[in-house]
Amino acid sequence: MNTASAVPDWLQYAQALAQTFVVPLVGSAITAIGAWIAMQQMRIARKKLDHDRYEKRLKIFEAAHALLAEAVVKDTVSDPVLKRFFVDVNDAPFHFGDDIVKYLEELGTVASSVKVGQEALAELTDAKLREELKADVSKNLLWVQQELQAGNLVRRFRPYLALDPKNANKR
């Protein structure tokens, strides 16, 4: 028996083995778990971003829908609904492509011309000018109404508001 060492040989061997293999394996396992947690946090953050983007896009869609719905139901566009539309769609360039931005601009322009035209009709006395303006207002009002009735609004917004993950790349 070796009196110089109080630790048995097998324990010294186990200590050397632990320092050589076990400590690096535990360190690697901790690193892998940390990486997995980071990936999960990144996935959650991405889902939150998608949810926030969806909410903002939905608000813009609802403003456009309210404008079109009023034109269909009341045959007019009121000042409060028009103002709400312009306030709500102001951020559209940050949430949609140019196709939707241009569509919303066109929708706002035509709806505004309906409102202004209807107000002018109430004050206009010249019969010929009144008929011309009335025809123009009717044409614009019909266009606004048909955007909702023909489903154009939903068709244009669908790729941006689809909950189907297959459409995620189209956003």
C-alpha positions, -999 to +999 in steps of 0.1 A: +000+000+000+012+034-009+014+056+022+022+088+003-014+091-011-045+088+011-068+089-020-074+055-036-062+051-072-097+045-086-109+079-071-079+097-086-088+081-119-124+092-116-114+128-108-091+129-138-119+115-160-144+140-146-121+169-154-114+156-188-149+146-200-177+154-176-171+191-169-169+199-207-200+178-213-220+196-186-207+229-199-218+220-234-252+208-221-257+242-203-247+260-235-272+240-255-300+247-231-292+284-231-293+284-269-326+265-269-341+291-245-328+319-267-344+304-298-377+300-279-376+337-269-368+347-305-398+326-317-421+342-291-409+377-300-416+370-337-451+358-329-457+390-308-444+411-337-468+393-361-497+398-337-489+435-333-487+439-371-520+421-376-537+444-350-525+475-368-534+462-402-569+452-389-575+487-376-567+502-411-590+476-427-618+484-403-615+521-410-618+515-448-647+491-441-665+516-420-662+542-447-675+519-474-703+506-452-716+541-445-717+548-482-737+516-487-761+521-458-766+559-458-758+568-494-734+594-481-700+598-464-702+618-431-675+640-418-667+620-387-663+587-406-642+604-432-619+620-406-616+587-387-607+570-420-579+595-427-566+593-391-566+555-390-550+549-425-523+575-419-498+547-409-507+524-438-473+529-456-456+513-426-478+482-426-488+476-462-473+475-497-477+502-522-508+484-537-529+490-505-515+525-499-525+536-534-559+519-530-565+537-497-555+570-512-579+565-541-607+554-517-601+586-496-601+608-526-633+594-541-651+594-507-640+630-501-653+640-535-687+624-526-689+643-494-678+677-509-700+671-539-731+664-518-725+695-497-721+716-529-753+702-543-772+715-513-761+751-521-760+750-559-788+767-577-778+765-613-798+736-628-772+726-654-743+727-630-764+709-604-771+680-628-735+677-638-724+676-602-751+652-593-740+628-620-704+631-608-714+625-572-736+596-581-707+580-602-683+584-573-708+571-547-715+541-568-678+533-571-674+535-533-704+513-527-693+487-553-659+484-536-677+469-506-705+451-524-681+434-550-657+423-522-628+443-535-619+456-501-616+421-486-599+407-517-572+434-515-566+431-478-568+393-476-531+386-482-521+410-454-547+398-429-546+360-436-540+339-405-528+310-427-491+305-422-487+296-459-495+333-467-469+346-442-444+352-470-469+373-490-469+399-462 
